[in-house]
């Protein structure tokens, strides 16, 4: 249900505590006590049929006997009473409930499921069961059994674990950290991470969102909400269980490498979230992101008055995968002119222990002018020569002057060793990120680098169909269907070869031989070319061929091939007598002296679906463990980023007498695998190891493929956690005046087009669209219009084909249950009457039908008669909004429309 009624959860006017009790130590008394002591100003109703008064407050026998319908009900009763309380609350019209009770069970037959269904019937939102509750400090509401109250602030904390939530309240209280809200989700029968992300991303009082996650139940919903929230404000996440050993035994190298935590890491990256490892990092990241905007680049210059501390900072930077900046020749000359002869003449820039404020200021100003670095870290070790506060003031003045220039400011981080409080106040007032030591400062810098990288990845919207190749999907589907029809999971080498060729992935040729003589005949032309061959057993019952000696390599003569085939047939019959042996395969031995051995593949994650893997290949692939994962779909940029996150990427460059590998061919192979996953959801794992790569391109030497029936259906790609850019919805339309317009789904890069578009909209048209005057076309405002998640929303944008100017747009946003869509439309004020609005509305209705929405709904001002007339012509029903008689609610039942494209345009 997304944010439906969540306002009543976080800002209730009245609360009932069902299970309230005067008994010390009881949950009911603790909730009541925390609400009173927290200063909740609304009405508070204890509910317990065994008491008439608790702590001086009248106690009611049931929810039905309350003098008013409460916004929020807290349920602290035994498990066998929970369902009755929820049914009663739903019938009374309560908006939200917090269920603290544990022990309701899991699964379709559990009490939890009965509670969920009952609540859903009445639109009652549920937090829990098995949770500590909700704290909303701004509303002075402590609806929890946490030991202490939370300080008001601008961080929203959403925790799956009640214990962690309570611990974070205590941890934050010691550090004066405040919250807009704290939510303990518990068993998540209703309200989940996605709902909270949707709510707090739109909450003006929340600057950043912090997540503590143990597991995600609905990956698609989570990714959609997380991507939407991360486009608006920082989202920082801790994922527990990074080193869990409970991974299933994987059938392939790719499956073994694509462990659960690695997949979560890939998902967080794709969603634009910043992942941290502990509580210190969680709050540190939130504070750093609050003081410093993300910046391009990752090269750090270090300015210090102590060589040792500078070296420690450099070590930490290297340990964490950072980049130490070089110093340009011009900057070296400038530093030589202002620094003593004994300065380090390198980065870290050690300006010697007797550095005074003026020396710090001069060196900082010079480094800020150097284009060879992207950020500067200032370290200061206290000395008797210069006061720490004086140095802080000097560097702060330099930074203020840089900011006053109005250009993009280079970020500066500070670490005053020893945490001088006066210096800290100087940095606080100037909003300069500052830290207690060099390690924390380096981590803060890299958190911003990683966050910006995640934001860059978030902005990528790969097409449904890459332009670089046209796969033979019919041939591929025929292969997969044939394997499944035989109730097999593994493709044999001939089928693997056909599948990869259908997607234009180069492979070593493979030949089937049913007898030793056929094997020798197949090997003959390969041997005549001067090569050697490999012979392998072919059996659907023998997956790991080497276990029975079913592989023989580097065979140089026909006789040797014939002998190898005889031995393989004999061993298979002796060691696996029940196996069906089809024959042997004959392949040329692929030798590329200067090629790199890589692994690429697909794995299937139970939560997030298909995952693309890249890394260093070979027989020791799991031991080396040099790999990176990404969620499909991919484009070449995302594939390049995936490659760059591995150590083996450095070996792809030229070195000594080894030419650079063809990285575009590698990236394109990854894009093709991602597309294969989109086209063929039955493919569960692909393992290409090794994929040889050199300057001539790539070739798959060995590959294995696992398939399984796919029963899930749906619009788009049903098994992808991230919906690709829906290129199939692009259209060229003709308008009444003969002009043509190109209509396509919106992209994030359309922000400037929207800005120019709004300049050509009259104030009156803007008021009719947004119901109020609109003057601020900020990045945040425009991001909401252009940065959509295609799993929950679509916006079609029309561009004039001659001028390229934006002409109009229509959008529809589906609710979390994907049942109802809310639409909006706006045309350029000088382009009305051309039929563009009608065409965009028809396209929007067509999308809604394909997506399976039940109805489309919108709000239109009573005076906007043009829009209301169009809605009538399209078949919308129109009624007065009961909450605002100046508004009309227009509704179109999608199921009643057979072919949206044939809606007749009015004369």
C-alpha positions in Angstrom: 0.0 0.0 0.0 3.0 2.3 0.0 2.4 5.5 1.9 -1.4 5.1 2.4 -2.3 6.2 5.9 1.3 6.3 7.1 0.8 10.0 8.1 -1.5 8.6 10.8 1.2 6.3 12.0 3.9 9.0 12.4 1.6 11.9 13.3 -1.5 10.5 15.1 -3.9 12.8 16.8 -5.1 9.9 19.1 -3.6 6.6 20.2 -5.2 3.6 21.9 -3.0 1.1 23.8 -4.8 -2.3 23.7 -3.4 -4.5 26.4 -2.6 -1.5 28.7 -1.9 -2.7 32.2 -0.8 -1.3 35.6 1.5 -4.3 36.1 5.1 -3.1 36.4 7.3 -4.4 33.6 4.4 -5.2 31.2 4.5 -4.1 27.6 1.2 -2.4 28.0 2.4 -0.2 30.9 5.7 0.5 29.2 4.0 1.8 26.0 1.7 3.9 28.1 4.5 5.3 30.2 6.7 6.1 27.2 3.9 7.9 25.4 3.1 10.0 28.5 6.7 10.8 29.4 7.6 11.5 25.8 5.0 14.3 25.8 2.5 13.0 23.4 -0.1 15.8 23.1 -3.0 13.9 21.6 -5.7 11.8 23.2 -4.4 8.6 24.8 -6.8 5.7 25.5 -5.8 2.6 27.6 -7.9 -0.4 26.5 -8.2 -3.5 28.8 -11.5 -5.1 29.8 -10.1 -6.0 33.2 -9.5 -2.4 34.4 -11.5 0.8 34.6 -8.5 3.1 35.2 -4.8 2.9 34.7 -2.4 5.5 35.9 -5.2 8.0 36.4 -6.6 7.6 32.9 -10.0 6.0 32.2 -9.5 2.5 30.7 -11.9 1.2 28.1 -13.1 -2.4 27.6 -12.6 -2.5 23.9 -11.9 -0.3 20.8 -15.6 -0.3 20.0 -16.3 1.5 23.3 -13.8 4.3 22.8 -15.3 7.8 22.6 -13.6 8.4 19.2 -11.9 6.4 16.5 -8.1 6.6 17.2 -5.6 7.1 14.4 -3.2 4.6 15.9 -3.7 1.4 17.9 -0.8 -0.2 19.8 -1.4 -4.0 20.2 0.3 -5.6 23.3 -1.9 -8.6 23.9 -1.2 -12.4 23.8 -0.9 -13.9 20.3 -4.4 -15.6 20.4 -6.0 -12.1 20.9 -4.2 -10.2 18.2 -6.5 -11.1 15.3 -9.6 -10.1 17.2 -8.1 -6.7 18.1 -7.1 -6.1 14.5 -10.6 -7.1 13.2 -12.1 -4.7 15.8 -9.7 -1.9 14.8 -10.5 -2.4 11.2 -14.2 -2.3 11.7 -13.9 0.9 13.8 -11.9 2.6 10.9 -8.5 2.8 12.7 -5.8 3.9 10.3 -2.7 2.2 11.6 -1.6 -0.4 14.2 1.7 -1.3 15.9 1.7 -5.0 16.9 4.4 -5.6 19.5 3.2 -9.2 20.2 5.6 -11.9 19.0 4.9 -15.5 18.2 2.3 -15.2 15.4 4.3 -17.4 13.0 5.2 -17.2 9.4 3.7 -18.4 6.1 0.4 -18.7 4.4 -1.3 -20.7 7.3 0.1 -18.5 10.1 -1.7 -16.1 12.4 0.4 -13.3 10.8 -1.2 -14.0 7.4 -4.7 -13.9 9.0 -3.9 -10.6 10.6 -2.5 -9.2 7.3 -5.6 -10.2 5.3 -8.0 -8.8 8.0 -6.1 -5.5 8.1 -5.9 -5.2 4.3 -9.7 -5.7 4.0 -10.1 -2.5 6.0 -7.1 -0.5 4.7 -5.5 -0.8 8.2 -1.7 -0.3 8.1 0.3 -2.7 10.3 3.8 -2.3 11.7 5.1 -5.6 13.1 4.3 -8.0 14.5 7.2 -8.7 16.8 8.6 -5.1 16.8 9.5 -2.6 19.5 7.3 0.1 17.9 7.7 3.6 16.4 9.3 6.8 17.6 8.5 10.1 16.0 10.3 12.7 18.1 8.9 15.7 16.2 5.4 14.6 17.1 6.6 13.9 20.6 5.5 10.3 20.2 7.4 7.4 21.7 5.1 4.5 20.7 7.8 1.9 21.7 9.2 0.1 24.6 12.7 1.5 24.1 14.4 2.5 27.3 15.0 6.1 26.4 13.4 8.8 24.2 15.0 9.8 20.9 16.2 13.4 20.3 14.4 15.3 17.5 16.5 15.6 14.3 16.5 15.0 10.6 17.5 11.3 10.2 14.9 8.6 9.6 16.0 5.2 10.9 14.2 2.1 9.6 15.4 -1.1 11.3 14.4 -4.7 10.7 15.7 -5.6 14.2 14.1 -4.1 17.3 17.3 -4.8 19.3 19.4 -2.8 16.8 16.8 0.0 16.8 16.9 0.3 20.6 20.7 0.1 20.5 20.9 2.9 18.0 18.7 5.1 20.1 21.1 4.6 23.0 24.1 5.1 20.7 22.7 8.2 19.2 21.7 9.8 22.5 25.4 9.7 23.6 26.4 11.5 20.5 23.6 14.1 20.3 22.2 12.6 17.1 18.5 13.3 16.4 15.8 11.6 14.4 12.8 12.5 12.4 11.5 9.0 13.1 12.6 5.5 14.1 10.7 2.5 12.9 11.1 -1.1 14.1 9.6 -3.2 11.3 9.6 -6.6 13.0 8.1 -9.3 10.8 6.9 -6.9 8.1 3.5 -8.3 7.4 2.4 -5.0 5.9 4.6 -1.9 6.3 8.1 -2.7 5.0 11.3 -0.9 3.9 9.7 0.1 0.6 6.8 1.8 2.2 9.0 3.7 4.7 11.4 4.7 1.9 8.4 6.2 -0.1 7.2 8.0 3.0 10.4 9.5 4.2 11.7 10.4 0.8 8.8 12.9 0.5 9.1 14.0 4.2 10.6 17.6 4.3 11.8 17.0 7.8 14.0 14.1 6.9 17.4 14.9 5.4 18.7 11.3 5.1 17.4 7.8 5.5 19.3 5.1 7.4 18.4 1.4 6.9 19.4 -1.7 9.0 18.5 -4.7 6.8 18.7 -8.4 7.4 16.6 -9.5 4.4 14.4 -8.2 1.6 11.2 -10.0 0.8 10.0 -8.2 -2.3 13.1 -7.2 -4.3 11.2 -5.5 -7.1 9.3 -3.3 -4.7 12.4 -2.5 -2.6 14.5 -1.6 -5.7 11.7 0.6 -7.0 11.3 2.5 -3.7 15.0 2.7 -3.0 15.8 4.1 -6.4 13.1 6.7 -6.1 14.3 7.7 -2.6 18.0 7.8 -3.5 17.2 10.3 -6.3 15.9 12.7 -3.7 18.1 12.3 -0.6 20.9 10.2 0.8 20.0 6.6 1.8 22.7 4.8 3.9 22.4 1.1 4.6 23.9 -1.6 6.9 23.2 -5.1 5.8 23.7 -7.8 8.5 25.1 -11.2 7.7 27.9 -10.3 5.4 29.9 -13.4 6.2 27.0 -16.0 6.5 28.1 -19.5 5.7 24.7 -20.8 4.9 25.0 -20.4 1.1 23.8 -23.3 -0.9 26.2 -25.6 -2.7 26.4 -24.0 -6.1 26.4 -25.9 -9.3 28.8 -23.6 -11.1 31.7 -21.3 -10.4 29.5 -18.3 -11.1 26.9 -19.6 -8.6 29.5 -20.1 -6.0 31.0 -16.6 -6.5 27.6 -14.9 -6.5 27.0 -15.2 -2.8 24.0 -13.6 -1.1 25.8 -10.7 0.4 27.6 -9.9 -2.9 24.2 -9.7 -4.6 22.8 -7.3 -2.0 25.9 -5.2 -2.5 25.2 -5.1 -6.2 21.6 -4.2 -5.6 22.4 -1.4 -3.2 24.9 0.0 -5.7 22.3 -0.1 -8.5 19.7 1.5 -6.3 22.0 4.5 -5.5 22.4 3.6 -1.8 25.6 4.0 0.2 26.5 0.8 2.1 28.5 1.0 5.3 29.8 -1.7 7.6 29.1 -0.5 11.2 27.1 2.0 13.3 29.9 4.6 13.5 30.1 4.6 9.7 26.3 4.8 9.4 26.0 8.1 11.3 29.3 9.4 10.0 28.1 8.9 6.4 24.8 10.7 7.2 26.7 13.6 8.7 29.3 13.8 5.9 26.6 13.7 3.2 24.8 16.5 5.0 27.8 18.8 5.0 29.3 18.0 1.6 27.6 17.4 -1.7 28.9 14.6 -3.9 31.6 15.6 -6.3 33.1 14.3 -9.5 36.4 12.4 -9.3 38.2 10.4 -6.7 41.8 11.8 -6.5 42.7 13.0 -3.0 45.5 15.5 -2.1 46.7 15.4 1.5 48.0 18.5 3.3 49.7 17.9 6.7 52.2 19.3 9.2 53.3 15.8 10.1 54.9 13.3 7.7 53.9 10.2 9.7 50.2 11.1 9.9 50.2 11.9 6.2 51.7 8.4 5.5 49.0 6.8 7.7 46.3 8.7 5.7 47.8 7.4 2.5 48.0 3.9 3.7 44.3 4.0 4.7 43.4 5.5 1.3 45.1 2.7 -0.5 43.6 0.0 1.8 40.1 1.3 1.0 40.7 1.4 -2.8 41.2 5.2 -3.0 43.4 7.2 -5.4 46.2 9.4 -4.2 46.4 12.5 -6.5 49.5 13.5 -8.3 50.8 17.1 -8.1 51.2 19.0 -11.4 54.5 20.6 -12.3 53.0 24.1 -12.1 51.7 23.4 -8.6 55.1 22.1 -7.5 56.7 25.3 -8.6 54.1 27.4 -6.7 54.6 25.3 -3.5 58.4 25.6 -3.8 57.9 29.3 -3.7 55.9 29.4 -0.5 57.1 26.4 1.5 60.5 25.8 3.3 63.1 23.8 1.3 62.4 20.7 3.5 58.8 20.2 2.5 58.0 16.8 1.0 57.7 17.8 -2.7 55.1 15.1 -3.1 51.6 14.1 -2.1 51.1 13.9 0.9 52.2 17.6 1.0 54.1 17.7 4.3 54.6 21.4 5.1 56.7 20.5 8.2 55.9 20.6 11.9 56.5 24.3 12.4 53.8 25.3 9.9 51.8 28.4 11.0 48.3 29.5 9.8 49.7 31.4 6.9 51.7 28.5 5.5 48.6 26.2 5.8 46.5 28.8 4.0 48.9 29.3 1.2 49.4 25.6 0.6 45.7 24.9 0.7 45.0 27.7 -1.8 47.6 26.3 -4.2 46.2 22.8 -3.9 42.7 23.9 -4.6 43.9 25.5 -7.9 45.5 22.2 -9.0 43.4 20.3 -11.5 45.3 17.1 -10.7 43.2 16.5 -7.6 39.5 16.3 -6.9 39.5 16.9 -3.1 41.8 18.0 -0.3 42.3 16.5 3.1 43.9 18.8 5.7 45.6 17.1 8.6 46.9 19.0 11.7 48.9 17.6 14.6 48.9 20.1 17.5 52.2 21.8 18.1 53.4 24.7 20.4 54.3 26.7 17.3 50.7 27.4 16.1 47.4 27.1 17.8 45.0 24.5 16.4 42.1 27.0 16.3 44.2 29.6 14.5 45.1 27.1 11.8 41.4 26.1 11.5 40.3 29.7 11.1 43.0 30.3 8.4 42.0 27.3 6.2 38.3 28.1 6.8 38.9 31.6 5.4 40.5 30.1 2.3 37.5 27.8 1.8 35.0 30.7 2.3 36.8 32.7 -0.4 36.6 29.8 -2.8 32.9 29.4 -2.1 32.4 33.1 -2.7 33.7 32.8 -6.3 30.4 31.0 -7.2 32.1 28.3 -9.1 32.0 24.6 -8.3 33.9 24.3 -5.1 36.4 21.6 -4.6 35.6 19.7 -1.4 37.8 20.0 1.6 37.9 17.6 4.6 39.7 18.3 7.9 41.1 16.1 10.7 42.5 17.9 13.7 44.2 15.1 15.6 43.1 15.3 19.3 39.7 16.7 18.6 40.2 20.3 19.6 36.7 21.5 20.5 37.3 25.1 19.5 38.6 24.0 16.0 35.6 21.7 15.7 33.2 24.7 16.3 35.0 26.6 13.5 34.5 23.8 11.1 30.9 23.3 12.2 30.0 26.9 11.6 31.6 26.7 8.1 29.9 23.3 7.4 33.2 21.7 6.6 33.3 17.9 7.2 35.7 17.3 10.1 36.9 14.1 11.8 38.8 13.0 14.9 41.6 11.2 13.0 43.0 10.6 9.6 41.4 7.1 9.1 37.9 8.5 9.7 38.6 11.4 7.4 39.7 9.2 4.6 36.7 7.0 5.1 34.4 10.1 4.9 36.0 11.1 1.7 35.6 7.7 0.1 32.0 7.5 1.3 31.2 10.5 -0.8 33.1 9.0 -3.7 31.2 5.7 -3.4 27.9 7.6 -3.0 28.6 9.6 -6.2 29.5 6.4 -8.0 26.2 4.8 -6.8 24.3 7.9 -7.9 25.9 7.7 -11.4 24.8 4.1 -11.6 21.3 5.0 -10.5 21.0 7.5 -13.3 21.7 4.8 -15.9 18.6 3.6 -17.7 19.7 0.8 -20.2 17.4 0.1 -23.1 15.3 -3.0 -23.2 17.1 -3.9 -26.4 20.8 -2.9 -26.8 21.6 -1.5 -30.2 24.9 -3.3 -30.6 23.5 -6.7 -31.7 20.4 -8.5 -32.8 20.2 -11.9 -31.1 18.5 -14.9 -32.6 16.0 -15.3 -29.8 13.9 -17.8 -31.6 16.8 -20.2 -32.1 17.8 -19.7 -28.4 14.2 -20.4 -27.2 14.0 -23.5 -29.3 17.2 -24.9 -27.7 15.9 -24.1 -24.2 12.4 -25.5 -24.9 14.0 -28.7 -26.2 16.0 -29.2 -23.0 13.1 -28.5 -20.7 10.9 -30.9 -22.8 13.3 -33.7 -21.9 13.2 -32.7 -18.2 16.9 -31.8 -18.2 18.6 -29.0 -16.2 21.9 -28.9 -18.0 22.6 -28.0 -21.6 25.0 -30.3 -23.4 28.1 -28.7 -25.1 26.4 -28.6 -28.5 23.4 -26.8 -27.1 25.6 -24.4 -25.1 27.4 -23.7 -28.4 24.2 -23.0 -30.2 22.9 -20.7 -27.4 26.0 -18.6 -27.2 26.1 -18.3 -31.0 22.5 -17.1 -31.0 23.7 -14.2 -28.9 26.8 -13.6 -31.0 29.2 -14.7 -28.2 32.3 -16.2 -29.9 33.0 -19.8 -28.9 35.4 -22.6 -29.7 33.7 -24.9 -32.2 32.4 -28.3 -30.8 31.7 -31.5 -32.7 29.7 -34.6 -31.6 31.2 -38.1 -32.1 29.2 -41.2 -31.1 32.1 -43.6 -31.7 35.9 -43.5 -31.5 36.2 -43.5 -35.3 33.8 -40.5 -35.6 35.9 -38.7 -33.0 39.1 -39.3 -35.0 37.3 -38.1 -38.2 36.1 -34.9 -36.5 39.6 -34.2 -35.2 41.3 -34.7 -38.5 40.8 -31.2 -40.1 41.6 -29.5 -36.8 44.9 -31.4 -36.5 45.8 -30.7 -40.1 45.7 -27.0 -39.3 48.5 -27.6 -36.8 46.4 -27.5 -33.7 45.6 -29.9 -30.9 42.3 -31.1 -29.7 40.3 -32.0 -26.5 38.0 -35.0 -26.2 35.3 -34.9 -23.5 32.5 -37.3 -22.4 29.0 -36.2 -23.4 26.3 -37.4 -20.9 23.3 -35.7 -19.3 24.1 -37.7 -16.2 27.8 -36.7 -15.9 28.1 -33.0 -15.2 31.6 -33.0 -13.7 33.4 -34.8 -16.4 36.8 -34.9 -14.8 35.5 -36.9 -11.9 35.5 -40.0 -14.1 38.5 -39.1 -16.2 36.1 -38.0 -18.9 38.4 -35.2 -20.3 41.6 -35.7 -22.3 43.5 -32.6 -23.6 46.3 -31.7 -26.0 45.8 -34.6 -28.4 48.0 -34.3 -31.5 47.1 -37.3 -33.7 44.0 -39.1 -35.0 45.2 -42.3 -33.2 45.6 -40.5 -30.0 42.0 -39.1 -30.3 40.6 -42.6 -31.1 42.5 -44.1 -28.1 41.2 -41.3 -25.8 37.6 -41.8 -26.9 37.9 -45.6 -26.3 39.2 -45.0 -22.8 36.5 -42.4 -22.0 33.7 -44.7 -23.1 35.3 -47.5 -21.0 35.7 -45.4 -17.9 32.1 -44.0 -18.1 30.7 -47.5 -18.4 32.7 -48.8 -15.5 32.4 -45.8 -13.1 28.9 -44.6 -14.0 27.1 -47.7 -15.3 23.6 -46.1 -15.0 24.6 -43.0 -17.0 23.4 -42.4 -20.5 26.4 -41.7 -22.7 25.5 -39.9 -25.9 29.1 -39.9 -27.2 32.1 -37.6 -26.9 32.7 -34.0 -28.0 35.8 -32.9 -30.0 37.0 -29.4 -29.7 40.2 -27.5 -30.8 42.5 -26.5 -27.9 42.3 -22.7 -27.9 45.7 -21.1 -27.2 46.2 -17.4 -27.0 49.6 -16.8 -25.5 48.9 -13.3 -24.2 45.2 -13.6 -23.5 43.8 -13.0 -20.0 41.6 -15.7 -18.4 38.3 -14.3 -17.3 35.0 -15.6 -16.0 31.7 -14.1 -17.0 28.3 -15.5 -16.3 24.7 -15.3 -14.9 23.6 -16.5 -11.5 20.1 -16.7 -10.1 19.4 -15.0 -6.7 16.2 -16.1 -4.9 15.5 -12.4 -4.0 16.9 -10.3 -6.8 16.6 -12.6 -9.7 19.3 -12.7 -12.4 22.8 -11.3 -11.6 25.7 -10.7 -14.0 29.1 -11.7 -12.8 32.6 -10.7 -14.1 36.0 -11.6 -12.7 39.3 -13.4 -13.1 38.8 -16.9 -14.4 40.7 -20.1 -14.4 40.7 -23.2 -12.2 41.4 -21.3 -9.0 38.6 -18.8 -9.6 36.9 -19.3 -6.2 40.3 -19.2 -4.3 41.3 -15.9 -6.1 37.8 -14.5 -5.6 38.3 -11.5 -7.8 34.8 -10.7 -9.0 32.1 -8.1 -9.2 28.4 -8.4 -9.7 25.7 -6.2 -11.2 22.0 -6.5 -11.7 20.7 -6.5 -15.3 19.8 -4.8 -17.5 23.3 -3.5 -18.5 24.5 -1.0 -21.1 28.1 -0.6 -22.1 28.8 2.0 -19.4 27.4 -0.2 -16.6 29.4 -3.1 -18.0 32.6 -1.0 -18.0 31.9 0.0 -14.4 31.4 -3.7 -13.5 34.8 -4.6 -15.1 36.6 -1.7 -13.4 35.5 -3.0 -9.9 37.8 -6.0 -10.2 41.6 -6.3 -9.7 41.9 -8.2 -13.0 40.8 -5.0 -14.8 44.3 -3.7 -14.4 45.7 -6.6 -16.3 43.5 -5.8 -19.3 45.6 -2.8 -20.0 48.8 -2.9 -22.0 52.0 -3.8 -20.2 55.5 -4.7 -21.3 55.1 -6.6 -24.6 51.4 -7.5 -24.0 48.9 -5.4 -25.9 45.7 -4.2 -24.2 42.8 -6.6 -24.3 39.7 -5.5 -26.2 37.7 -4.2 -23.3 34.8 -3.2 -25.5 34.4 -6.8 -26.6 34.4 -7.9 -22.9 31.8 -5.3 -22.0 29.7 -6.2 -25.0 29.7 -9.8 -23.9 28.4 -8.8 -20.5 25.6 -6.7 -22.1 24.7 -9.8 -24.3 24.5 -12.0 -21.2 22.2 -9.5 -19.5 20.0 -9.4 -22.6 20.0 -13.2 -22.7 18.7 -13.2 -19.1 15.9 -10.8 -20.1 14.9 -12.8 -23.1 15.2 -16.3 -21.6 14.0 -16.3 -17.9 14.4 -20.1 -17.9 18.2 -19.7 -18.0 19.2 -19.8 -14.3 23.0 -20.0 -14.5 25.6 -19.5 -17.2 29.3 -20.1 -16.4 31.8 -19.1 -19.1 35.2 -20.0 -17.6 37.5 -19.2 -19.1 36.6 -16.4 -21.4 39.9 -15.6 -23.1 40.4 -11.9 -23.9 43.2 -10.3 -25.9 43.7 -7.5 -28.4 41.8 -9.5 -31.1 38.6 -9.9 -29.0 37.1 -12.6 -26.8 36.3 -16.3 -27.1 34.5 -18.7 -24.7 36.6 -21.8 -24.2 34.3 -23.6 -21.8 30.8 -22.9 -20.7 28.0 -24.5 -18.8 24.3 -23.6 -18.7 21.6 -24.5 -16.2 17.9 -24.0 -17.0 14.5 -24.5 -15.1 10.9 -23.9 -16.1 9.7 -20.3 -15.6 6.1 -19.9 -14.3 6.1 -16.2 -13.4 4.5 -13.9 -15.8 4.1 -10.1 -16.0 4.8 -7.0 -17.9 8.4 -6.2 -18.8 11.0 -8.6 -17.5 9.2 -10.6 -14.7 12.4 -11.8 -13.0 14.4 -8.5 -13.1 14.7 -6.5 -10.0 15.3 -3.4 -12.1 13.0 -2.6 -15.0 15.0 -1.4 -18.1 14.2 1.7 -20.2 11.1 0.6 -22.1 12.4 1.4 -25.6 9.4 -0.5 -27.1 7.2 2.4 -26.2 8.9 4.9 -28.5 6.6 6.3 -31.1 6.5 8.9 -34.0 3.1 10.6 -34.2 1.6 13.1 -36.7 -0.2 16.1 -35.5 -3.2 18.0 -37.0 -1.0 20.7 -38.5 1.2 18.1 -40.3 4.1 18.3 -37.9 5.6 15.2 -36.5 6.6 14.5 -32.9 8.8 11.8 -31.4 7.3 10.4 -28.2 9.3 8.3 -25.8 9.5 7.4 -22.1 11.3 10.1 -20.0 15.0 9.7 -19.2 16.9 11.4 -16.3 18.9 13.5 -18.8 15.6 15.2 -19.8 15.9 17.6 -16.8 17.1 20.6 -18.9 14.4 19.9 -21.6 11.8 20.1 -18.8 13.3 23.4 -17.5 13.0 24.9 -21.0 9.6 23.5 -21.4 8.2 25.1 -18.3 9.5 28.5 -19.5 6.9 28.2 -22.3 4.0 27.4 -20.0 1.8 30.2 -18.9 1.4 30.7 -15.1 -2.3 29.9 -15.6 -1.6 26.6 -17.2 0.9 25.7 -14.5 -1.7 26.5 -11.9 -4.3 24.3 -13.6 -1.8 21.4 -13.6 -0.3 21.8 -10.2 -3.2 23.5 -8.4 -1.0 26.3 -7.2 1.5 28.8 -8.6 4.8 27.2 -9.4 7.9 29.3 -9.5 10.7 27.1 -8.3 12.0 24.6 -11.0 14.7 23.3 -8.8 16.7 20.1 -9.4 14.6 18.3 -6.7 11.4 19.4 -8.4 12.6 18.4 -11.9 14.1 15.1 -10.6 10.7 14.0 -9.5 9.5 14.4 -13.1 12.4 12.9 -15.0 13.9 10.3 -12.7 11.3 7.6 -12.7 11.4 3.9 -11.9 9.8 2.2 -14.8 8.4 -0.6 -12.6 6.0 1.8 -10.9 5.6 4.8 -13.2 5.9 6.0 -16.8 6.1 9.5 -18.3 5.8 9.9 -22.1 7.5 13.0 -23.4 6.8 14.5 -26.9 9.6 16.3 -28.8 9.2 18.3 -32.0 11.2 16.3 -34.6 12.3 19.4 -36.4 13.4 21.6 -33.5 14.0 19.0 -30.8 12.0 21.1 -28.3 9.8 19.4 -25.8 6.1 19.8 -26.6 4.3 18.1 -23.7 4.3 15.1 -21.3 1.9 12.7 -19.7 2.7 10.6 -16.7 1.0 7.9 -14.7 2.2 6.6 -11.3 1.0 3.2 -10.1 0.3 2.5 -6.5 2.4 0.0 -4.6 -0.1 -2.8 -5.3 0.0 -2.0 -9.0 -3.8 -1.7 -9.2 -4.5 2.1 -9.6 -2.5 4.7 -11.4 -2.7 8.4 -10.9 -2.1 10.5 -14.0 -1.1 14.1 -14.9 -0.7 15.8 -18.3 0.8 19.1 -19.4 1.2 20.6 -22.9 3.1 23.7 -24.0 0.7 26.6 -23.9 1.2 27.5 -27.5 0.7 24.0 -28.9 -2.9 23.3 -27.8 -5.5 22.1 -30.4 -3.1 19.9 -32.4 -4.3 16.6 -31.0 -1.2 16.0 -29.0 -3.0 15.8 -25.6 -5.4 13.3 -27.0 -2.6 11.1 -28.4 -0.6 11.2 -25.1 -3.7 10.3 -23.1 -4.4 7.3 -25.4 -0.7 6.2 -25.0 -1.0 6.5 -21.3 -4.2 4.4 -21.2 -2.5 1.8 -23.5 0.5 1.5 -21.1 -1.9 1.1 -18.1 -3.7 -1.8 -19.8 -0.5 -3.6 -20.7 0.8 -3.1 -17.2 -2.4 -4.7 -15.8 -3.7 -1.7 -13.9 -7.4 -1.8 -12.9 -8.1 1.9 -13.2 -6.5 5.3 -13.8 -7.5 8.2 -11.6 -6.7 11.9 -11.6 -7.7 15.2 -10.0 -8.8 18.1 -12.2 -9.7 21.6 -11.1 -13.4 22.3 -11.7 -12.6 25.3 -13.9 -10.3 23.2 -16.2 -13.2 22.4 -18.6 -10.9 21.5 -21.5 -9.4 18.6 -19.5 -12.7 17.5 -18.1 -14.2 17.4 -21.6 -11.3 15.3 -22.9 -11.8 12.9 -19.9 -15.5 12.5 -20.8 -14.6 11.8 -24.4 -12.1 9.1 -23.3 -14.7 7.5 -21.0 -13.6 8.8 -17.6 -16.3 9.1 -14.9 -16.3 12.4 -13.1 -17.3 13.1 -9.5 -16.8 15.9 -7.0 -13.8 15.4 -4.6 -15.5 15.2 -1.1 -12.5 16.9 0.5 -12.4 19.8 -1.9 -15.4 20.8 -3.9 -13.2 22.8 -6.3 -11.6 19.5 -7.5 -13.1 16.8 -9.7 -11.9 13.2 -9.4 -11.8 11.5 -12.9 -11.6 7.7 -13.1 -11.2 5.4 -16.0 -11.7 1.6 -15.5 -9.0 0.1 -17.7 -10.5 -3.4 -17.8 -13.5 -2.0 -19.8 -11.2 -0.9 -22.6 -10.5 -3.5 -25.3 -8.1 -1.6 -27.6 -6.9 1.8 -26.2 -5.3 2.6 -29.5 -8.6 2.7 -31.3 -10.2 5.3 -29.0 -11.9 7.6 -31.5 -10.7 11.2 -31.4 -13.5 13.7 -31.0 -14.3 16.0 -33.9 
